[in-house]
Amino acid sequence: MSVAVPRTDLPLLDALRADLTAADFTVAAVERLLGPVAAAALHREEPVPALRATAASSDPVATLVRVLLLGRRAPRRVLDAALPTLGTDGAAALGLVEAAGSSPDDEVRPLVDLRPYTAVDGGGEVDWWIASDLGELATGTALRTDHVLGVGGASTTLAQVTVRSPRRRVLDLGTGCGIQALHATRHADAVVGTDISARALAFARLNAALAGVGDQVTLRSGSMLEPVAGERFDLVVSNPPFVITPRDADVPAYEYRDGGRAGDAIVRELVEGVGSVLEPGGVAQLLGNWEVRRGESWDERIGSWVDASGLDAWVVQRELQDPAEYAETWIRDGGTTPDRDRDAWARRYGAWLDDFASRDVEAVGFGIVTLRRPLDDAGPRLRRLEEVTGSVAQPLGPVIDAALAAHDRLAGWSDEELAAQRLVVAPDVTEERYLTPGDVDPQVVLLRQGGGFGRTVQVGTALAGFVGACDGDLTAGQIIGALGALLEVEADAVAADVLPSARGLLTDGLLTTS
């Protein structure tokens, strides 16, 4: 059965925008209407409390929640009342709904999911409405292979970690419903979105027009970097179809998550090849999975890719799953569960495990990859691969942007130039000291970062004293001299101990220059 593709009609979208605004169809209004219990249940993909909360309400928000968010049918007159400017006929013309007839009591069936979206990225708060395909919660069936996904956890993560300094041209590779392209319009002159899915491009086009930025976004059909070969961008963002899926006839391949390559090849291709479309100084940020094979550490495989890229690289692994956990996650994501179809569940589970075993895969990593084309090919490279699995303070985009700038600044400073700087402890940094009862000196001193990556750094006596004195009044060299006198140690020895660590604290934002 074919599924309708949404259509972009600017006058009708103006009417839709006016109705959604007048109804106050926002995240906050939906949560007020549902209440905390039903809202929390809906976040867990359980619709029953939300259906009960909206059943007897004539509030337009209740109608919009039931029809456009929960995927329930409604009489034409009810939808007409909720969308008085656009009306059911206008919504049908946009491909949002299908009406059984023209009588007031004729049933209207939703064809897409349309919901309010609010988020905070490095540029501040955003509020849009995002259209996508109806999910499993609304249809009660497994997803179609050409399903167009709405805004999920991975999309939100990428939006929050993306650097938001002004850019001339941004590429959103694998745009899907267009959410990364929308975020990019707030700090870029022009945005190009690409996708292999014609249906995804149709949704992205509608969402950009509904947000009022259609003129700023150009959409192109094609795989990976092919649609922009020979072009250059200041920023590339990508939530690519990185899911590692067995190439098995019984395992569905979903356009939004499966790149059609074996194993983790699609992420490797993107990491190694994205430099071809980056301007000097241009940044690429993407999410991805990578295999961890028997006898390897997690960073060996992804590390070989970034080395082959020739780019500055900062990889943060956020999660590591064993093959069984990974298989369960993505089989369920496609709508197959042991309760619904135990035989299909078992077959697909086995296919995933066999596929991983064929390559000696012991785990799968997930994380954030930031790449940058250096301005100076002769300069020192950034190569940082780390595991950060704890909670972080989003948005991380400004933190990543500041760390890249700090790396460049520090790369140009000799120790003498660093010693001439007046440094300040960042306002979110606290110090913890652990002492054995009765002792004067602490056994352990920790610096804790309250924001960003939430780093904890154990420091020795000299570094603790150095950081404690960094209030911008004295230069780093003056503090080192004073510490040497206090500890009865040569200042050069203190500098050799303190300055390399100070560089790391500056890069990570625990120290700043005044």
Salt bridges, closest charged atoms under 4 A:
ASP14 OD1 - ARG17 NH1 2.89
ASP24 OD2 - ARG32 NH2 3.25
GLU31 OE2 - HIS43 NE2 3.54
ASP89 OD1 - ARG76 NH1 3.07
GLU98 OE1 - ARG109 NH2 2.75
ASP105 OD1 - ARG77 NE 2.62
GLU107 OE1 - ARG73 NH1 3.02
ASP113 OD2 - ARG115 NH2 2.66
ASP121 OD2 - ARG164 NE 3.56
ASP121 OD2 - HIS183 ND1 2.76
ASP121 OD1 - ARG186 NH2 2.54
ASP133 OD2 - ARG199 NH1 2.61
GLU136 OE2 - ARG340 NH1 2.72
ASP146 OD1 - ARG144 NE 2.87
GLU231 OE1 - ARG169 NH2 2.87
GLU231 OE2 - ARG220 NH1 2.44
ASP250 OD2 - ARG347 NE 3.05
ASP250 OD2 - ARG348 NE 3.94
ASP258 OD2 - ARG257 NE 3.62
ASP264 OD2 - ARG301 NE 2.81
GLU269 OE2 - ARG261 NE 2.98
GLU272 OE1 - ARG268 NH1 3.55
GLU279 OE2 - ARG168 NH2 3.44
GLU291 OE1 - ARG293 NH2 2.81
GLU291 OE2 - ARG359 NH2 2.60
ASP307 OD1 - ARG383 NE 2.71
ASP312 OD2 - ARG372 NH2 3.11
ASP333 OD2 - ARG257 NH1 2.72
ASP355 OD2 - ARG359 NH2 2.97
ASP360 OD1 - ARG294 NH1 2.76
GLU362 OE2 - ARG294 NE 3.36
GLU386 OE2 - ARG384 NE 3.28
GLU386 OE1 - ARG455 NH1 2.78
ASP408 OD2 - ARG372 NH1 2.71
ASP408 OD1 - HIS407 ND1 3.29
ASP415 OD1 - ARG503 NH2 3.09
GLU431 OE2 - ARG433 NE 2.56
GLU432 OE2 - ARG448 NE 2.57
ASP508 OD1 - ARG384 NH2 2.80
ASP508 OD1 - ARG455 NE 3.51
